[in-house]
Amino acid sequence: MLIGIPPTADRVSFLIDKLRHKEICIQNVRRQNHCLQQTLDMIDRKDFEIDMLVTHRFAFENTQDAFDLVGSYKDGVLKAMIDFD
């Protein structure tokens, strides 16, 4: 996960062979600098119940429905989860 803007360069490079072999995904997160660790600590301490954030669940077969719902912000969706049972 890349959080914020790296301070030393305008470009970040990765060895594509390593990413492919290890099936690594890169996720960029905007405006979260200095927030992630505090949030993870709060979750670890159970300061609040994070399960309440999941408002919708979908079977894997209905993945497109999940993306459609989240993309349209309908039905009061906060977090939609896809179950792989």
TITI-483156 format. One record per atom (N, C-alpha, C): atom name; x, y, z. Coordinates in nm, 3 decimals, always signed. Each point is the difference from the previous one (the first is absolute). Layout:
REM residues N
<rec><atomo>CA</atomo><X>X</X><Y>Y</Y><Z>Z</Z></rec>
...
***
This chain:
REM residues 85
<rec><atomo>N</atomo><X>+0.085</X><Y>-0.116</Y><Z>+0.000</Z></rec>
<rec><atomo>CA</atomo><X>-0.085</X><Y>+0.116</Y><Z>+0.000</Z></rec>
<rec><atomo>C</atomo><X>+0.090</X><Y>+0.123</Y><Z>+0.000</Z></rec>
<rec><atomo>N</atomo><X>-0.026</X><Y>+0.089</Y><Z>-0.093</Z></rec>
<rec><atomo>CA</atomo><X>+0.069</X><Y>+0.129</Y><Z>-0.002</Z></rec>
<rec><atomo>C</atomo><X>-0.093</X><Y>+0.102</Y><Z>+0.061</Z></rec>
<rec><atomo>N</atomo><X>+0.045</X><Y>+0.066</Y><Z>+0.105</Z></rec>
<rec><atomo>CA</atomo><X>-0.083</X><Y>+0.097</Y><Z>+0.069</Z></rec>
<rec><atomo>C</atomo><X>+0.058</X><Y>+0.138</Y><Z>-0.022</Z></rec>
<rec><atomo>N</atomo><X>-0.081</X><Y>+0.088</Y><Z>-0.056</Z></rec>
<rec><atomo>CA</atomo><X>+0.045</X><Y>+0.137</Y><Z>-0.024</Z></rec>
<rec><atomo>C</atomo><X>+0.094</X><Y>+0.008</Y><Z>-0.119</Z></rec>
<rec><atomo>N</atomo><X>+0.083</X><Y>+0.102</Y><Z>+0.000</Z></rec>
<rec><atomo>CA</atomo><X>+0.093</X><Y>+0.026</Y><Z>-0.109</Z></rec>
<rec><atomo>C</atomo><X>+0.141</X><Y>-0.027</Y><Z>+0.051</Z></rec>
<rec><atomo>N</atomo><X>+0.073</X><Y>-0.092</Y><Z>-0.064</Z></rec>
<rec><atomo>CA</atomo><X>+0.138</X><Y>-0.025</Y><Z>+0.044</Z></rec>
<rec><atomo>C</atomo><X>+0.081</X><Y>+0.129</Y><Z>-0.006</Z></rec>
<rec><atomo>N</atomo><X>+0.074</X><Y>+0.033</Y><Z>+0.106</Z></rec>
<rec><atomo>CA</atomo><X>+0.068</X><Y>+0.130</Y><Z>+0.009</Z></rec>
<rec><atomo>C</atomo><X>+0.123</X><Y>+0.014</Y><Z>-0.088</Z></rec>
<rec><atomo>N</atomo><X>+0.062</X><Y>-0.110</Y><Z>-0.044</Z></rec>
<rec><atomo>CA</atomo><X>+0.129</X><Y>+0.011</Y><Z>-0.066</Z></rec>
<rec><atomo>C</atomo><X>-0.005</X><Y>-0.005</Y><Z>-0.152</Z></rec>
<rec><atomo>N</atomo><X>-0.112</X><Y>-0.034</Y><Z>-0.060</Z></rec>
<rec><atomo>CA</atomo><X>-0.001</X><Y>-0.016</Y><Z>-0.145</Z></rec>
<rec><atomo>C</atomo><X>-0.140</X><Y>+0.019</Y><Z>-0.056</Z></rec>
<rec><atomo>N</atomo><X>-0.005</X><Y>+0.034</Y><Z>-0.126</Z></rec>
<rec><atomo>CA</atomo><X>-0.129</X><Y>+0.009</Y><Z>-0.069</Z></rec>
<rec><atomo>C</atomo><X>-0.042</X><Y>-0.135</Y><Z>-0.056</Z></rec>
<rec><atomo>N</atomo><X>+0.091</X><Y>-0.096</Y><Z>+0.003</Z></rec>
<rec><atomo>CA</atomo><X>-0.027</X><Y>-0.131</Y><Z>-0.059</Z></rec>
<rec><atomo>C</atomo><X>+0.049</X><Y>-0.109</Y><Z>+0.093</Z></rec>
<rec><atomo>N</atomo><X>-0.078</X><Y>-0.107</Y><Z>+0.010</Z></rec>
<rec><atomo>CA</atomo><X>+0.037</X><Y>-0.116</Y><Z>+0.080</Z></rec>
<rec><atomo>C</atomo><X>+0.002</X><Y>-0.119</Y><Z>-0.095</Z></rec>
<rec><atomo>N</atomo><X>+0.106</X><Y>-0.080</Y><Z>+0.003</Z></rec>
<rec><atomo>CA</atomo><X>+0.013</X><Y>-0.114</Y><Z>-0.091</Z></rec>
<rec><atomo>C</atomo><X>-0.002</X><Y>-0.131</Y><Z>+0.078</Z></rec>
<rec><atomo>N</atomo><X>-0.054</X><Y>-0.101</Y><Z>-0.066</Z></rec>
<rec><atomo>CA</atomo><X>-0.004</X><Y>-0.134</Y><Z>+0.058</Z></rec>
<rec><atomo>C</atomo><X>+0.051</X><Y>-0.100</Y><Z>-0.103</Z></rec>
<rec><atomo>N</atomo><X>+0.058</X><Y>-0.106</Y><Z>+0.046</Z></rec>
<rec><atomo>CA</atomo><X>+0.040</X><Y>-0.108</Y><Z>-0.091</Z></rec>
<rec><atomo>C</atomo><X>-0.124</X><Y>-0.081</Y><Z>-0.034</Z></rec>
<rec><atomo>N</atomo><X>-0.044</X><Y>+0.013</Y><Z>-0.123</Z></rec>
<rec><atomo>CA</atomo><X>-0.124</X><Y>-0.064</Y><Z>-0.042</Z></rec>
<rec><atomo>C</atomo><X>+0.005</X><Y>-0.151</Y><Z>+0.017</Z></rec>
<rec><atomo>N</atomo><X>+0.118</X><Y>-0.060</Y><Z>-0.019</Z></rec>
<rec><atomo>CA</atomo><X>+0.014</X><Y>-0.144</Y><Z>+0.016</Z></rec>
<rec><atomo>C</atomo><X>-0.031</X><Y>-0.043</Y><Z>+0.143</Z></rec>
<rec><atomo>N</atomo><X>+0.047</X><Y>+0.078</Y><Z>+0.097</Z></rec>
<rec><atomo>CA</atomo><X>-0.027</X><Y>-0.030</Y><Z>+0.142</Z></rec>
<rec><atomo>C</atomo><X>-0.149</X><Y>+0.016</Y><Z>+0.031</Z></rec>
<rec><atomo>N</atomo><X>-0.060</X><Y>+0.107</Y><Z>-0.053</Z></rec>
<rec><atomo>CA</atomo><X>-0.143</X><Y>+0.022</Y><Z>+0.023</Z></rec>
<rec><atomo>C</atomo><X>-0.082</X><Y>-0.115</Y><Z>-0.057</Z></rec>
<rec><atomo>N</atomo><X>+0.035</X><Y>-0.042</Y><Z>-0.120</Z></rec>
<rec><atomo>CA</atomo><X>-0.075</X><Y>-0.106</Y><Z>-0.065</Z></rec>
<rec><atomo>C</atomo><X>+0.016</X><Y>-0.134</Y><Z>+0.072</Z></rec>
<rec><atomo>N</atomo><X>+0.124</X><Y>-0.035</Y><Z>+0.032</Z></rec>
<rec><atomo>CA</atomo><X>+0.024</X><Y>-0.129</Y><Z>+0.065</Z></rec>
<rec><atomo>C</atomo><X>-0.064</X><Y>-0.010</Y><Z>+0.138</Z></rec>
<rec><atomo>N</atomo><X>+0.002</X><Y>+0.107</Y><Z>+0.073</Z></rec>
<rec><atomo>CA</atomo><X>-0.057</X><Y>+0.001</Y><Z>+0.136</Z></rec>
<rec><atomo>C</atomo><X>-0.145</X><Y>+0.046</Y><Z>+0.002</Z></rec>
<rec><atomo>N</atomo><X>-0.054</X><Y>+0.031</Y><Z>-0.119</Z></rec>
<rec><atomo>CA</atomo><X>-0.138</X><Y>+0.047</Y><Z>-0.013</Z></rec>
<rec><atomo>C</atomo><X>-0.028</X><Y>+0.117</Y><Z>+0.093</Z></rec>
<rec><atomo>N</atomo><X>+0.090</X><Y>+0.097</Y><Z>-0.003</Z></rec>
<rec><atomo>CA</atomo><X>-0.011</X><Y>+0.118</Y><Z>+0.085</Z></rec>
<rec><atomo>C</atomo><X>-0.083</X><Y>+0.106</Y><Z>-0.070</Z></rec>
<rec><atomo>N</atomo><X>-0.094</X><Y>+0.058</Y><Z>+0.072</Z></rec>
<rec><atomo>CA</atomo><X>-0.082</X><Y>+0.109</Y><Z>-0.051</Z></rec>
<rec><atomo>C</atomo><X>+0.044</X><Y>+0.129</Y><Z>+0.070</Z></rec>
<rec><atomo>N</atomo><X>+0.008</X><Y>+0.106</Y><Z>-0.077</Z></rec>
<rec><atomo>CA</atomo><X>+0.037</X><Y>+0.130</Y><Z>+0.054</Z></rec>
<rec><atomo>C</atomo><X>-0.127</X><Y>+0.083</Y><Z>+0.012</Z></rec>
<rec><atomo>N</atomo><X>-0.025</X><Y>+0.054</Y><Z>+0.117</Z></rec>
<rec><atomo>CA</atomo><X>-0.116</X><Y>+0.085</Y><Z>+0.023</Z></rec>
<rec><atomo>C</atomo><X>+0.048</X><Y>+0.137</Y><Z>+0.045</Z></rec>
<rec><atomo>N</atomo><X>-0.037</X><Y>+0.102</Y><Z>-0.073</Z></rec>
<rec><atomo>CA</atomo><X>+0.033</X><Y>+0.136</Y><Z>+0.038</Z></rec>
<rec><atomo>C</atomo><X>-0.114</X><Y>+0.056</Y><Z>+0.085</Z></rec>
<rec><atomo>N</atomo><X>+0.034</X><Y>+0.066</Y><Z>+0.109</Z></rec>
<rec><atomo>CA</atomo><X>-0.099</X><Y>+0.057</Y><Z>+0.090</Z></rec>
<rec><atomo>C</atomo><X>+0.028</X><Y>+0.149</Y><Z>+0.012</Z></rec>
<rec><atomo>N</atomo><X>-0.096</X><Y>+0.080</Y><Z>-0.038</Z></rec>
<rec><atomo>CA</atomo><X>+0.017</X><Y>+0.145</Y><Z>+0.005</Z></rec>
<rec><atomo>C</atomo><X>-0.040</X><Y>+0.056</Y><Z>+0.136</Z></rec>
<rec><atomo>N</atomo><X>+0.068</X><Y>+0.104</Y><Z>+0.041</Z></rec>
<rec><atomo>CA</atomo><X>-0.034</X><Y>+0.078</Y><Z>+0.120</Z></rec>
<rec><atomo>C</atomo><X>-0.016</X><Y>-0.083</Y><Z>+0.126</Z></rec>
<rec><atomo>N</atomo><X>+0.080</X><Y>-0.100</Y><Z>+0.016</Z></rec>
<rec><atomo>CA</atomo><X>-0.009</X><Y>-0.083</Y><Z>+0.120</Z></rec>
<rec><atomo>C</atomo><X>+0.133</X><Y>-0.003</Y><Z>+0.075</Z></rec>
<rec><atomo>N</atomo><X>+0.091</X><Y>+0.088</Y><Z>-0.037</Z></rec>
<rec><atomo>CA</atomo><X>+0.130</X><Y>+0.002</Y><Z>+0.065</Z></rec>
<rec><atomo>C</atomo><X>-0.017</X><Y>+0.020</Y><Z>+0.150</Z></rec>
<rec><atomo>N</atomo><X>+0.066</X><Y>-0.081</Y><Z>+0.078</Z></rec>
<rec><atomo>CA</atomo><X>-0.001</X><Y>+0.005</Y><Z>+0.147</Z></rec>
<rec><atomo>C</atomo><X>-0.133</X><Y>-0.044</Y><Z>+0.061</Z></rec>
<rec><atomo>N</atomo><X>-0.092</X><Y>-0.056</Y><Z>-0.079</Z></rec>
<rec><atomo>CA</atomo><X>-0.129</X><Y>-0.045</Y><Z>+0.053</Z></rec>
<rec><atomo>C</atomo><X>-0.009</X><Y>-0.152</Y><Z>+0.009</Z></rec>
<rec><atomo>N</atomo><X>+0.071</X><Y>-0.069</Y><Z>-0.085</Z></rec>
<rec><atomo>CA</atomo><X>-0.017</X><Y>-0.145</Y><Z>-0.009</Z></rec>
<rec><atomo>C</atomo><X>+0.036</X><Y>-0.070</Y><Z>+0.130</Z></rec>
<rec><atomo>N</atomo><X>+0.116</X><Y>+0.028</Y><Z>+0.055</Z></rec>
<rec><atomo>CA</atomo><X>+0.042</X><Y>-0.071</Y><Z>+0.121</Z></rec>
<rec><atomo>C</atomo><X>-0.095</X><Y>+0.027</Y><Z>+0.116</Z></rec>
<rec><atomo>N</atomo><X>-0.043</X><Y>+0.123</Y><Z>+0.014</Z></rec>
<rec><atomo>CA</atomo><X>-0.094</X><Y>+0.033</Y><Z>+0.106</Z></rec>
<rec><atomo>C</atomo><X>-0.130</X><Y>-0.078</Y><Z>-0.017</Z></rec>
<rec><atomo>N</atomo><X>-0.047</X><Y>-0.011</Y><Z>-0.122</Z></rec>
<rec><atomo>CA</atomo><X>-0.122</X><Y>-0.076</Y><Z>-0.027</Z></rec>
<rec><atomo>C</atomo><X>+0.019</X><Y>-0.147</Y><Z>+0.029</Z></rec>
<rec><atomo>N</atomo><X>+0.112</X><Y>-0.058</Y><Z>-0.044</Z></rec>
<rec><atomo>CA</atomo><X>+0.028</X><Y>-0.141</Y><Z>+0.028</Z></rec>
<rec><atomo>C</atomo><X>+0.009</X><Y>-0.026</Y><Z>+0.149</Z></rec>
<rec><atomo>N</atomo><X>+0.061</X><Y>+0.092</Y><Z>+0.074</Z></rec>
<rec><atomo>CA</atomo><X>+0.009</X><Y>-0.014</Y><Z>+0.145</Z></rec>
<rec><atomo>C</atomo><X>-0.139</X><Y>+0.003</Y><Z>+0.064</Z></rec>
<rec><atomo>N</atomo><X>-0.087</X><Y>+0.089</Y><Z>-0.048</Z></rec>
<rec><atomo>CA</atomo><X>-0.136</X><Y>+0.007</Y><Z>+0.053</Z></rec>
<rec><atomo>C</atomo><X>-0.077</X><Y>-0.129</Y><Z>-0.026</Z></rec>
<rec><atomo>N</atomo><X>+0.018</X><Y>-0.056</Y><Z>-0.120</Z></rec>
<rec><atomo>CA</atomo><X>-0.065</X><Y>-0.128</Y><Z>-0.032</Z></rec>
<rec><atomo>C</atomo><X>+0.054</X><Y>-0.110</Y><Z>+0.090</Z></rec>
<rec><atomo>N</atomo><X>+0.132</X><Y>-0.002</Y><Z>+0.018</Z></rec>
<rec><atomo>CA</atomo><X>+0.062</X><Y>-0.102</Y><Z>+0.085</Z></rec>
<rec><atomo>C</atomo><X>-0.048</X><Y>+0.009</Y><Z>+0.145</Z></rec>
<rec><atomo>N</atomo><X>-0.017</X><Y>+0.120</Y><Z>+0.050</Z></rec>
<rec><atomo>CA</atomo><X>-0.048</X><Y>+0.020</Y><Z>+0.138</Z></rec>
<rec><atomo>C</atomo><X>-0.151</X><Y>-0.022</Y><Z>+0.012</Z></rec>
<rec><atomo>N</atomo><X>-0.065</X><Y>-0.017</Y><Z>-0.115</Z></rec>
<rec><atomo>CA</atomo><X>-0.146</X><Y>-0.015</Y><Z>-0.003</Z></rec>
<rec><atomo>C</atomo><X>-0.070</X><Y>+0.122</Y><Z>+0.057</Z></rec>
<rec><atomo>N</atomo><X>+0.052</X><Y>+0.118</Y><Z>-0.036</Z></rec>
<rec><atomo>CA</atomo><X>-0.062</X><Y>+0.125</Y><Z>+0.044</Z></rec>
<rec><atomo>C</atomo><X>-0.139</X><Y>+0.017</Y><Z>-0.058</Z></rec>
<rec><atomo>N</atomo><X>-0.028</X><Y>-0.065</Y><Z>-0.109</Z></rec>
<rec><atomo>CA</atomo><X>-0.133</X><Y>+0.004</Y><Z>-0.062</Z></rec>
<rec><atomo>C</atomo><X>-0.020</X><Y>-0.128</Y><Z>-0.078</Z></rec>
<rec><atomo>N</atomo><X>-0.122</X><Y>-0.029</Y><Z>-0.029</Z></rec>
<rec><atomo>CA</atomo><X>-0.036</X><Y>-0.123</Y><Z>-0.071</Z></rec>
<rec><atomo>C</atomo><X>+0.004</X><Y>+0.026</Y><Z>-0.150</Z></rec>
<rec><atomo>N</atomo><X>+0.100</X><Y>-0.057</Y><Z>-0.068</Z></rec>
<rec><atomo>CA</atomo><X>+0.013</X><Y>+0.028</Y><Z>-0.143</Z></rec>
<rec><atomo>C</atomo><X>-0.099</X><Y>-0.079</Y><Z>-0.085</Z></rec>
<rec><atomo>N</atomo><X>-0.055</X><Y>-0.108</Y><Z>+0.054</Z></rec>
<rec><atomo>CA</atomo><X>-0.096</X><Y>-0.079</Y><Z>-0.078</Z></rec>
<rec><atomo>C</atomo><X>-0.123</X><Y>+0.081</Y><Z>-0.038</Z></rec>
<rec><atomo>N</atomo><X>-0.032</X><Y>+0.101</Y><Z>+0.079</Z></rec>
<rec><atomo>CA</atomo><X>-0.118</X><Y>+0.081</Y><Z>-0.030</Z></rec>
<rec><atomo>C</atomo><X>+0.018</X><Y>+0.081</Y><Z>-0.128</Z></rec>
<rec><atomo>N</atomo><X>+0.124</X><Y>+0.015</Y><Z>-0.045</Z></rec>
<rec><atomo>CA</atomo><X>+0.026</X><Y>+0.073</Y><Z>-0.124</Z></rec>
<rec><atomo>C</atomo><X>-0.042</X><Y>-0.079</Y><Z>-0.123</Z></rec>
<rec><atomo>N</atomo><X>-0.006</X><Y>-0.131</Y><Z>+0.013</Z></rec>
<rec><atomo>CA</atomo><X>-0.042</X><Y>-0.085</Y><Z>-0.112</Z></rec>
<rec><atomo>C</atomo><X>-0.152</X><Y>+0.004</Y><Z>-0.007</Z></rec>
<rec><atomo>N</atomo><X>-0.050</X><Y>+0.067</Y><Z>-0.102</Z></rec>
<rec><atomo>CA</atomo><X>-0.144</X><Y>+0.017</Y><Z>-0.014</Z></rec>
<rec><atomo>C</atomo><X>-0.062</X><Y>-0.098</Y><Z>-0.099</Z></rec>
<rec><atomo>N</atomo><X>+0.082</X><Y>-0.060</Y><Z>-0.085</Z></rec>
<rec><atomo>CA</atomo><X>-0.052</X><Y>-0.091</Y><Z>-0.102</Z></rec>
<rec><atomo>C</atomo><X>+0.100</X><Y>-0.115</Y><Z>-0.022</Z></rec>
<rec><atomo>N</atomo><X>-0.053</X><Y>-0.118</Y><Z>-0.025</Z></rec>
<rec><atomo>CA</atomo><X>+0.082</X><Y>-0.117</Y><Z>-0.032</Z></rec>
<rec><atomo>C</atomo><X>-0.052</X><Y>-0.063</Y><Z>-0.128</Z></rec>
<rec><atomo>N</atomo><X>+0.093</X><Y>-0.050</Y><Z>-0.080</Z></rec>
<rec><atomo>CA</atomo><X>-0.035</X><Y>-0.061</Y><Z>-0.128</Z></rec>
<rec><atomo>C</atomo><X>+0.074</X><Y>-0.132</Y><Z>-0.016</Z></rec>
<rec><atomo>N</atomo><X>-0.067</X><Y>-0.096</Y><Z>-0.060</Z></rec>
<rec><atomo>CA</atomo><X>+0.067</X><Y>-0.123</Y><Z>-0.039</Z></rec>
<rec><atomo>C</atomo><X>+0.094</X><Y>+0.032</Y><Z>-0.116</Z></rec>
<rec><atomo>N</atomo><X>+0.103</X><Y>-0.081</Y><Z>-0.016</Z></rec>
<rec><atomo>CA</atomo><X>+0.097</X><Y>+0.023</Y><Z>-0.106</Z></rec>
<rec><atomo>C</atomo><X>-0.068</X><Y>+0.011</Y><Z>-0.137</Z></rec>
<rec><atomo>N</atomo><X>-0.102</X><Y>-0.079</Y><Z>-0.020</Z></rec>
<rec><atomo>CA</atomo><X>-0.072</X><Y>+0.000</Y><Z>-0.128</Z></rec>
<rec><atomo>C</atomo><X>-0.066</X><Y>+0.134</Y><Z>-0.029</Z></rec>
<rec><atomo>N</atomo><X>-0.021</X><Y>+0.081</Y><Z>+0.104</Z></rec>
<rec><atomo>CA</atomo><X>-0.066</X><Y>+0.130</Y><Z>-0.015</Z></rec>
<rec><atomo>C</atomo><X>+0.098</X><Y>+0.117</Y><Z>+0.014</Z></rec>
<rec><atomo>N</atomo><X>+0.125</X><Y>-0.025</Y><Z>-0.034</Z></rec>
<rec><atomo>CA</atomo><X>+0.102</X><Y>+0.103</Y><Z>+0.012</Z></rec>
<rec><atomo>C</atomo><X>-0.035</X><Y>+0.126</Y><Z>-0.078</Z></rec>
<rec><atomo>N</atomo><X>-0.051</X><Y>-0.015</Y><Z>-0.120</Z></rec>
<rec><atomo>CA</atomo><X>-0.034</X><Y>+0.118</Y><Z>-0.080</Z></rec>
<rec><atomo>C</atomo><X>-0.107</X><Y>+0.084</Y><Z>+0.069</Z></rec>
<rec><atomo>N</atomo><X>-0.096</X><Y>-0.068</Y><Z>+0.063</Z></rec>
<rec><atomo>CA</atomo><X>-0.104</X><Y>+0.073</Y><Z>+0.075</Z></rec>
<rec><atomo>C</atomo><X>+0.062</X><Y>+0.083</Y><Z>+0.113</Z></rec>
<rec><atomo>N</atomo><X>+0.100</X><Y>-0.057</Y><Z>+0.066</Z></rec>
<rec><atomo>CA</atomo><X>+0.069</X><Y>+0.072</Y><Z>+0.108</Z></rec>
<rec><atomo>C</atomo><X>+0.068</X><Y>+0.125</Y><Z>-0.053</Z></rec>
<rec><atomo>N</atomo><X>+0.072</X><Y>-0.014</Y><Z>-0.110</Z></rec>
<rec><atomo>CA</atomo><X>+0.069</X><Y>+0.115</Y><Z>-0.057</Z></rec>
<rec><atomo>C</atomo><X>-0.100</X><Y>+0.105</Y><Z>-0.049</Z></rec>
<rec><atomo>N</atomo><X>-0.108</X><Y>-0.045</Y><Z>-0.058</Z></rec>
<rec><atomo>CA</atomo><X>-0.103</X><Y>+0.094</Y><Z>-0.047</Z></rec>
<rec><atomo>C</atomo><X>-0.059</X><Y>+0.079</Y><Z>+0.116</Z></rec>
<rec><atomo>N</atomo><X>-0.029</X><Y>-0.070</Y><Z>+0.111</Z></rec>
<rec><atomo>CA</atomo><X>-0.058</X><Y>+0.066</Y><Z>+0.116</Z></rec>
<rec><atomo>C</atomo><X>+0.096</X><Y>+0.105</Y><Z>+0.057</Z></rec>
<rec><atomo>N</atomo><X>+0.125</X><Y>-0.040</Y><Z>+0.021</Z></rec>
<rec><atomo>CA</atomo><X>+0.098</X><Y>+0.092</Y><Z>+0.058</Z></rec>
<rec><atomo>C</atomo><X>+0.025</X><Y>+0.116</Y><Z>-0.095</Z></rec>
<rec><atomo>N</atomo><X>+0.007</X><Y>-0.027</Y><Z>-0.129</Z></rec>
<rec><atomo>CA</atomo><X>+0.026</X><Y>+0.104</Y><Z>-0.098</Z></rec>
<rec><atomo>C</atomo><X>-0.110</X><Y>+0.104</Y><Z>-0.008</Z></rec>
<rec><atomo>N</atomo><X>-0.123</X><Y>-0.042</Y><Z>+0.033</Z></rec>
<rec><atomo>CA</atomo><X>-0.114</X><Y>+0.092</Y><Z>-0.008</Z></rec>
<rec><atomo>C</atomo><X>-0.039</X><Y>+0.058</Y><Z>+0.136</Z></rec>
<rec><atomo>N</atomo><X>+0.067</X><Y>-0.046</Y><Z>+0.107</Z></rec>
<rec><atomo>CA</atomo><X>-0.029</X><Y>+0.048</Y><Z>+0.136</Z></rec>
<rec><atomo>C</atomo><X>-0.148</X><Y>-0.017</Y><Z>+0.035</Z></rec>
<rec><atomo>N</atomo><X>-0.062</X><Y>-0.109</Y><Z>-0.043</Z></rec>
<rec><atomo>CA</atomo><X>-0.142</X><Y>-0.022</Y><Z>+0.027</Z></rec>
<rec><atomo>C</atomo><X>-0.021</X><Y>-0.080</Y><Z>+0.128</Z></rec>
<rec><atomo>N</atomo><X>-0.122</X><Y>+0.000</Y><Z>+0.046</Z></rec>
<rec><atomo>CA</atomo><X>-0.045</X><Y>-0.083</Y><Z>+0.111</Z></rec>
<rec><atomo>C</atomo><X>+0.081</X><Y>+0.022</Y><Z>+0.128</Z></rec>
<rec><atomo>N</atomo><X>+0.056</X><Y>+0.120</Y><Z>+0.018</Z></rec>
<rec><atomo>CA</atomo><X>+0.073</X><Y>+0.031</Y><Z>+0.123</Z></rec>
<rec><atomo>C</atomo><X>+0.129</X><Y>-0.078</Y><Z>+0.018</Z></rec>
<rec><atomo>N</atomo><X>+0.059</X><Y>-0.043</Y><Z>-0.109</Z></rec>
<rec><atomo>CA</atomo><X>+0.120</X><Y>-0.084</Y><Z>+0.009</Z></rec>
<rec><atomo>C</atomo><X>+0.117</X><Y>+0.077</Y><Z>+0.062</Z></rec>
<rec><atomo>N</atomo><X>+0.065</X><Y>-0.063</Y><Z>+0.098</Z></rec>
<rec><atomo>CA</atomo><X>+0.127</X><Y>+0.050</Y><Z>+0.053</Z></rec>
<rec><atomo>C</atomo><X>+0.113</X><Y>-0.089</Y><Z>-0.049</Z></rec>
<rec><atomo>N</atomo><X>-0.014</X><Y>-0.130</Y><Z>+0.025</Z></rec>
<rec><atomo>CA</atomo><X>+0.102</X><Y>-0.097</Y><Z>-0.040</Z></rec>
<rec><atomo>C</atomo><X>-0.072</X><Y>-0.125</Y><Z>-0.045</Z></rec>
<rec><atomo>N</atomo><X>+0.029</X><Y>-0.044</Y><Z>-0.121</Z></rec>
<rec><atomo>CA</atomo><X>-0.055</X><Y>-0.123</Y><Z>-0.053</Z></rec>
<rec><atomo>C</atomo><X>+0.110</X><Y>-0.106</Y><Z>-0.001</Z></rec>
<rec><atomo>N</atomo><X>-0.031</X><Y>-0.115</Y><Z>+0.053</Z></rec>
<rec><atomo>CA</atomo><X>+0.097</X><Y>-0.110</Y><Z>+0.006</Z></rec>
<rec><atomo>C</atomo><X>-0.041</X><Y>-0.109</Y><Z>-0.097</Z></rec>
<rec><atomo>N</atomo><X>+0.098</X><Y>-0.064</Y><Z>-0.060</Z></rec>
<rec><atomo>CA</atomo><X>-0.024</X><Y>-0.114</Y><Z>-0.088</Z></rec>
<rec><atomo>C</atomo><X>+0.049</X><Y>-0.123</Y><Z>+0.073</Z></rec>
<rec><atomo>N</atomo><X>-0.091</X><Y>-0.094</Y><Z>+0.022</Z></rec>
<rec><atomo>CA</atomo><X>+0.032</X><Y>-0.124</Y><Z>+0.071</Z></rec>
<rec><atomo>C</atomo><X>+0.046</X><Y>-0.106</Y><Z>-0.100</Z></rec>
<rec><atomo>N</atomo><X>+0.106</X><Y>-0.070</Y><Z>+0.035</Z></rec>
<rec><atomo>CA</atomo><X>+0.057</X><Y>-0.103</Y><Z>-0.086</Z></rec>
<rec><atomo>C</atomo><X>-0.024</X><Y>-0.138</Y><Z>+0.059</Z></rec>
<rec><atomo>N</atomo><X>-0.120</X><Y>-0.027</Y><Z>+0.045</Z></rec>
<rec><atomo>CA</atomo><X>-0.030</X><Y>-0.131</Y><Z>+0.060</Z></rec>
<rec><atomo>C</atomo><X>-0.021</X><Y>-0.104</Y><Z>-0.106</Z></rec>
***
